[in-house]
């Protein structure tokens, strides 16, 4: 099966991985625990990535 762009990006960039996992049904709290970061941080990255993917809006993420 060919790799989708979202799959490729989720392998290389954490925000895309968080978004992809969230789309598969993993909660932000579960993701926060898995990556040892705060729940609000995960929610912000998921929302920013959702905007980029679904709305095609450029958003710059700053760590």
C-alpha positions in Angstrom: 0.0 0.0 0.0 1.5 3.4 -0.9 2.3 5.7 1.9 0.0 8.7 2.3 1.5 12.2 2.9 -0.1 12.2 6.4 1.6 8.9 7.2 5.0 10.2 6.0 4.6 13.4 7.9 3.5 11.6 11.0 6.7 9.6 10.9 8.8 12.7 10.8 6.9 15.4 12.7 5.4 14.9 16.2 2.4 17.3 15.6 1.3 15.3 12.5 1.7 12.1 14.5 -0.4 13.5 17.3 -3.1 14.5 14.8 -3.0 11.1 13.0 -3.3 9.2 16.3 -6.1 11.5 17.5 -8.0 10.9 14.2 -7.7 7.2 15.0 -9.4 7.7 18.3 -6.6 8.2 20.8 -7.5 10.9 23.3 -5.3 13.9 23.9 -4.8 12.7 27.5 -3.5 9.4 26.3 -1.1 11.1 23.8 0.1 13.5 26.5 1.0 10.5 28.8 2.6 8.6 26.0 4.9 11.5 25.0 5.4 12.9 28.5 4.0 16.3 27.6 1.0 18.3 28.9 -2.5 17.8 27.7 -2.9 21.4 26.6 0.3 21.2 24.6 -1.0 18.1 22.8 -4.4 19.8 22.1 -2.7 22.9 20.7 -0.6 20.8 18.3 -3.6 18.7 17.2 -5.7 21.8 16.5 -2.9 23.6 14.7 -2.3 20.5 12.5 -6.0 20.0 11.9 -6.2 23.6 10.6 -3.2 23.0 8.3 -4.6 19.7 7.0 -8.3 20.3 6.9 -8.4 24.0 6.2 -5.0 24.4 4.5 -4.0 27.3 6.7 -0.3 27.9 7.4 0.5 27.9 11.1 3.9 28.2 12.5 4.5 26.0 15.6 7.0 27.3 18.1 8.4 25.1 20.8 
